[in-house]
Amino acid sequence: MSIEKGMKYQISQTIKGNFNSAESLTVTTNNGITVQFTLEDGKGHGSMPLDHLNYLLKRSNLTPITSNKRVLLNTDHEEKIG
C-alpha cells in the first residue's frame, strides 16, 4: 500500500495513548524514509519512520479511512456507466 500525503488513518484503542488519545491521524508528508502527520482535533503532530507506520498497519493498530470524495466519485462513475 502506498502511503501518500492526505491519507487518513483511524487509531486503534490499544495505542491511542501514544497519540494523545486522538481518533485519527492524517499524513502531511512522506519523503520515503519518514512520515509526518497531524492528529485530529488539533491534538498535535509528529513523525515516525515509514517502516514503523507500515508495522502499525500490519498489526491493525492503524486502519485506513476511505475518503468520502473517493466514494462519491465511484458512485458518479457507476451512474454514468449504467
MIKEDREN-603690 format. One record per residue: x, y, z of N, C-alpha, C, O, CB in turn. Coordinates in nm, 2 decimals. Glycine has a CB too. Layout:
X, Y, Z, X, Y, Z, X, Y, Z, X, Y, Z, X, Y, Z;
...
This chain:
0.08, -0.12, 0.00, 0.00, 0.00, 0.00, 0.09, 0.12, 0.00, 0.18, 0.14, 0.08, -0.10, 0.00, 0.12;
0.06, 0.22, -0.09, 0.13, 0.34, -0.10, 0.08, 0.44, 0.01, -0.04, 0.46, 0.02, 0.12, 0.40, -0.24;
0.17, 0.50, 0.08, 0.13, 0.60, 0.18, 0.15, 0.74, 0.13, 0.27, 0.78, 0.10, 0.21, 0.58, 0.32;
0.05, 0.81, 0.10, 0.06, 0.94, 0.03, 0.01, 1.05, 0.12, -0.06, 1.03, 0.22, -0.02, 0.94, -0.10;
0.05, 1.17, 0.09, 0.00, 1.29, 0.16, -0.15, 1.30, 0.16, -0.21, 1.28, 0.05, 0.07, 1.42, 0.10;
-0.21, 1.33, 0.27, -0.35, 1.34, 0.28, -0.43, 1.22, 0.32, -0.54, 1.22, 0.36, -0.41, 1.38, 0.15;
-0.36, 1.10, 0.33, -0.42, 0.98, 0.37, -0.45, 0.99, 0.52, -0.37, 1.04, 0.60, -0.33, 0.86, 0.34;
-0.57, 0.94, 0.56, -0.61, 0.94, 0.70, -0.63, 0.80, 0.75, -0.67, 0.71, 0.68, -0.75, 1.02, 0.71;
-0.58, 0.78, 0.88, -0.59, 0.65, 0.94, -0.66, 0.66, 1.08, -0.63, 0.75, 1.15, -0.44, 0.60, 0.96;
-0.74, 0.56, 1.11, -0.80, 0.55, 1.24, -0.70, 0.48, 1.33, -0.64, 0.39, 1.29, -0.94, 0.47, 1.23;
-0.70, 0.54, 1.45, -0.60, 0.48, 1.55, -0.68, 0.39, 1.64, -0.79, 0.42, 1.70, -0.54, 0.60, 1.64;
-0.63, 0.26, 1.66, -0.70, 0.17, 1.75, -0.69, 0.21, 1.89, -0.61, 0.29, 1.94, -0.63, 0.03, 1.73;
-0.78, 0.15, 1.97, -0.79, 0.18, 2.11, -0.66, 0.14, 2.19, -0.63, 0.21, 2.28, -0.91, 0.10, 2.18;
-0.60, 0.04, 2.14, -0.48, -0.01, 2.21, -0.36, 0.09, 2.21, -0.28, 0.08, 2.30, -0.44, -0.14, 2.16;
-0.35, 0.17, 2.11, -0.24, 0.26, 2.10, -0.28, 0.41, 2.11, -0.19, 0.50, 2.09, -0.16, 0.24, 1.97;
-0.40, 0.44, 2.13, -0.45, 0.58, 2.14, -0.37, 0.66, 2.24, -0.34, 0.78, 2.22, -0.59, 0.59, 2.17;
-0.33, 0.60, 2.35, -0.25, 0.67, 2.45, -0.12, 0.72, 2.39, -0.06, 0.82, 2.44, -0.22, 0.58, 2.56;
-0.06, 0.66, 2.29, 0.06, 0.70, 2.23, 0.04, 0.82, 2.13, 0.14, 0.88, 2.09, 0.12, 0.59, 2.15;
-0.09, 0.85, 2.10, -0.12, 0.96, 2.01, -0.21, 1.06, 2.07, -0.31, 1.10, 2.01, -0.18, 0.90, 1.88;
-0.19, 1.10, 2.20, -0.27, 1.20, 2.27, -0.42, 1.17, 2.27, -0.50, 1.26, 2.26, -0.24, 1.33, 2.21;
-0.46, 1.04, 2.27, -0.60, 0.99, 2.26, -0.67, 1.04, 2.14, -0.80, 1.05, 2.15, -0.67, 1.04, 2.39;
-0.60, 1.07, 2.03, -0.67, 1.11, 1.91, -0.74, 0.99, 1.84, -0.69, 0.88, 1.86, -0.57, 1.18, 1.81;
-0.84, 1.01, 1.77, -0.91, 0.91, 1.70, -0.85, 0.88, 1.57, -0.85, 0.76, 1.52, -1.06, 0.95, 1.67;
-0.78, 0.98, 1.50, -0.72, 0.95, 1.37, -0.60, 1.04, 1.35, -0.58, 1.14, 1.42, -0.82, 0.97, 1.26;
-0.52, 1.00, 1.25, -0.41, 1.09, 1.21, -0.41, 1.10, 1.06, -0.46, 1.02, 0.99, -0.27, 1.03, 1.25;
-0.36, 1.21, 1.01, -0.35, 1.24, 0.87, -0.21, 1.27, 0.82, -0.14, 1.35, 0.89, -0.44, 1.36, 0.83;
-0.16, 1.20, 0.72, -0.02, 1.21, 0.67, -0.01, 1.35, 0.60, -0.09, 1.39, 0.52, 0.01, 1.10, 0.57;
0.09, 1.42, 0.64, 0.12, 1.55, 0.58, 0.24, 1.55, 0.48, 0.24, 1.62, 0.38, 0.15, 1.66, 0.69;
0.34, 1.47, 0.51, 0.45, 1.45, 0.42, 0.50, 1.30, 0.43, 0.50, 1.24, 0.54, 0.56, 1.55, 0.44;
0.56, 1.26, 0.32, 0.62, 1.13, 0.32, 0.74, 1.14, 0.22, 0.73, 1.15, 0.10, 0.53, 1.01, 0.27;
0.86, 1.14, 0.28, 0.98, 1.15, 0.19, 1.05, 1.02, 0.16, 1.16, 1.01, 0.11, 1.09, 1.24, 0.26;
0.98, 0.91, 0.19, 1.03, 0.77, 0.16, 1.10, 0.71, 0.28, 1.12, 0.59, 0.28, 1.12, 0.78, 0.04;
1.14, 0.79, 0.38, 1.20, 0.74, 0.49, 1.12, 0.77, 0.62, 1.10, 0.68, 0.71, 1.34, 0.80, 0.51;
1.07, 0.89, 0.63, 1.00, 0.94, 0.74, 0.86, 0.99, 0.70, 0.85, 1.05, 0.59, 1.08, 1.05, 0.82;
0.76, 0.97, 0.78, 0.63, 1.02, 0.76, 0.59, 1.12, 0.87, 0.61, 1.09, 0.98, 0.52, 0.90, 0.76;
0.55, 1.24, 0.82, 0.50, 1.34, 0.92, 0.35, 1.33, 0.92, 0.29, 1.31, 0.81, 0.55, 1.48, 0.89;
0.28, 1.36, 1.03, 0.14, 1.35, 1.04, 0.09, 1.46, 1.14, 0.16, 1.51, 1.22, 0.10, 1.21, 1.08;
-0.05, 1.48, 1.13, -0.12, 1.56, 1.23, -0.23, 1.48, 1.29, -0.28, 1.39, 1.22, -0.18, 1.69, 1.16;
-0.26, 1.50, 1.41, -0.36, 1.43, 1.48, -0.49, 1.51, 1.47, -0.49, 1.63, 1.47, -0.32, 1.40, 1.63;
-0.60, 1.44, 1.47, -0.73, 1.51, 1.46, -0.76, 1.60, 1.58, -0.70, 1.59, 1.69, -0.85, 1.41, 1.45;
-0.85, 1.70, 1.56, -0.89, 1.79, 1.66, -0.78, 1.87, 1.72, -0.79, 1.91, 1.84, -0.97, 1.72, 1.77;
-0.67, 1.90, 1.65, -0.56, 1.98, 1.69, -0.49, 1.92, 1.81, -0.43, 1.99, 1.89, -0.61, 2.11, 1.73;
-0.49, 1.78, 1.82, -0.43, 1.72, 1.94, -0.28, 1.70, 1.92, -0.21, 1.64, 2.01, -0.49, 1.58, 1.96;
-0.22, 1.75, 1.81, -0.08, 1.75, 1.80, -0.03, 1.71, 1.66, -0.11, 1.69, 1.57, -0.02, 1.66, 1.90;
0.10, 1.68, 1.65, 0.16, 1.64, 1.52, 0.28, 1.56, 1.56, 0.33, 1.56, 1.67, 0.19, 1.76, 1.43;
0.34, 1.49, 1.46, 0.46, 1.42, 1.49, 0.51, 1.35, 1.36, 0.47, 1.39, 1.25, 0.43, 1.31, 1.59;
0.61, 1.27, 1.38, 0.67, 1.20, 1.27, 0.71, 1.06, 1.32, 0.73, 1.04, 1.44, 0.79, 1.28, 1.21;
0.73, 0.97, 1.22, 0.78, 0.84, 1.25, 0.84, 0.78, 1.13, 0.81, 0.82, 1.02, 0.66, 0.74, 1.31;
0.93, 0.68, 1.14, 0.98, 0.61, 1.03, 0.87, 0.54, 0.95, 0.78, 0.49, 1.00, 1.09, 0.51, 1.07;
0.89, 0.55, 0.82, 0.79, 0.48, 0.73, 0.77, 0.33, 0.76, 0.66, 0.28, 0.76, 0.83, 0.50, 0.58;
0.88, 0.27, 0.80, 0.88, 0.13, 0.84, 0.79, 0.10, 0.96, 0.72, 0.00, 0.97, 1.02, 0.07, 0.86;
0.79, 0.20, 1.05, 0.71, 0.18, 1.17, 0.56, 0.20, 1.14, 0.48, 0.13, 1.19, 0.75, 0.28, 1.28;
0.53, 0.30, 1.05, 0.39, 0.31, 1.01, 0.34, 0.19, 0.94, 0.23, 0.14, 0.97, 0.38, 0.44, 0.92;
0.42, 0.13, 0.86, 0.38, 0.00, 0.79, 0.36, -0.11, 0.89, 0.27, -0.19, 0.88, 0.49, -0.04, 0.69;
0.45, -0.11, 1.00, 0.43, -0.21, 1.11, 0.30, -0.19, 1.18, 0.23, -0.29, 1.20, 0.55, -0.20, 1.21;
0.26, -0.07, 1.21, 0.14, -0.04, 1.27, 0.02, -0.08, 1.19, -0.08, -0.13, 1.24, 0.13, 0.11, 1.31;
0.03, -0.06, 1.06, -0.08, -0.10, 0.96, -0.09, -0.25, 0.96, -0.20, -0.31, 0.96, -0.05, -0.05, 0.82;
0.02, -0.33, 0.96, 0.02, -0.47, 0.96, -0.04, -0.53, 1.08, -0.12, -0.63, 1.08, 0.16, -0.53, 0.94;
-0.02, -0.46, 1.20, -0.08, -0.51, 1.33, -0.22, -0.46, 1.35, -0.28, -0.49, 1.45, 0.01, -0.46, 1.44;
-0.27, -0.39, 1.25, -0.41, -0.33, 1.26, -0.42, -0.23, 1.37, -0.53, -0.21, 1.42, -0.51, -0.44, 1.28;
-0.31, -0.17, 1.41, -0.32, -0.06, 1.51, -0.36, 0.07, 1.44, -0.41, 0.16, 1.50, -0.18, -0.04, 1.58;
-0.34, 0.08, 1.31, -0.38, 0.19, 1.22, -0.46, 0.13, 1.11, -0.42, 0.03, 1.05, -0.27, 0.28, 1.17;
-0.58, 0.19, 1.08, -0.67, 0.14, 0.97, -0.69, 0.26, 0.88, -0.74, 0.36, 0.92, -0.80, 0.08, 1.03;
-0.67, 0.24, 0.75, -0.70, 0.34, 0.65, -0.85, 0.38, 0.66, -0.94, 0.29, 0.66, -0.66, 0.30, 0.51;
-0.88, 0.51, 0.65, -1.01, 0.56, 0.64, -1.03, 0.60, 0.50, -0.96, 0.68, 0.44, -1.04, 0.68, 0.74;
-1.14, 0.54, 0.44, -1.16, 0.57, 0.30, -1.22, 0.71, 0.29, -1.30, 0.76, 0.37, -1.26, 0.47, 0.23;
-1.18, 0.78, 0.19, -1.23, 0.92, 0.16, -1.37, 0.92, 0.11, -1.40, 0.85, 0.02, -1.13, 1.00, 0.07;
-1.45, 1.01, 0.16, -1.59, 1.03, 0.11, -1.59, 1.08, -0.04, -1.67, 1.04, -0.11, -1.67, 1.13, 0.20;
-1.49, 1.16, -0.07, -1.47, 1.21, -0.21, -1.45, 1.09, -0.30, -1.51, 1.08, -0.41, -1.36, 1.30, -0.22;
-1.37, 0.99, -0.26, -1.35, 0.88, -0.35, -1.47, 0.80, -0.36, -1.50, 0.75, -0.47, -1.24, 0.79, -0.29;
-1.55, 0.78, -0.26, -1.68, 0.71, -0.27, -1.78, 0.78, -0.36, -1.84, 0.72, -0.44, -1.74, 0.69, -0.13;
-1.78, 0.92, -0.35, -1.87, 0.99, -0.44, -1.83, 0.98, -0.58, -1.91, 0.97, -0.67, -1.87, 1.14, -0.40;
-1.70, 0.98, -0.61, -1.65, 0.97, -0.75, -1.69, 0.83, -0.80, -1.73, 0.82, -0.92, -1.50, 0.99, -0.75;
-1.67, 0.73, -0.72, -1.71, 0.59, -0.77, -1.86, 0.59, -0.80, -1.90, 0.52, -0.89, -1.67, 0.49, -0.66;
-1.94, 0.65, -0.71, -2.09, 0.65, -0.73, -2.12, 0.72, -0.86, -2.20, 0.67, -0.94, -2.16, 0.71, -0.62;
-2.06, 0.84, -0.89, -2.09, 0.91, -1.01, -2.05, 0.83, -1.13, -2.12, 0.83, -1.23, -2.01, 1.05, -1.01;
-1.93, 0.76, -1.12, -1.88, 0.68, -1.23, -1.98, 0.57, -1.27, -2.01, 0.54, -1.38, -1.74, 0.63, -1.20;
-2.03, 0.50, -1.16, -2.12, 0.39, -1.19, -2.25, 0.44, -1.25, -2.31, 0.37, -1.33, -2.15, 0.32, -1.05;
-2.30, 0.56, -1.21, -2.42, 0.61, -1.26, -2.41, 0.64, -1.41, -2.50, 0.62, -1.49, -2.47, 0.74, -1.19;
-2.29, 0.69, -1.45, -2.27, 0.72, -1.59, -2.26, 0.60, -1.68, -2.31, 0.60, -1.79, -2.14, 0.80, -1.61;
-2.21, 0.49, -1.62, -2.20, 0.37, -1.70, -2.33, 0.30, -1.71, -2.37, 0.25, -1.82, -2.10, 0.27, -1.63;
-2.41, 0.30, -1.60, -2.54, 0.23, -1.60, -2.64, 0.30, -1.67, -2.76, 0.26, -1.68, -2.58, 0.21, -1.47;
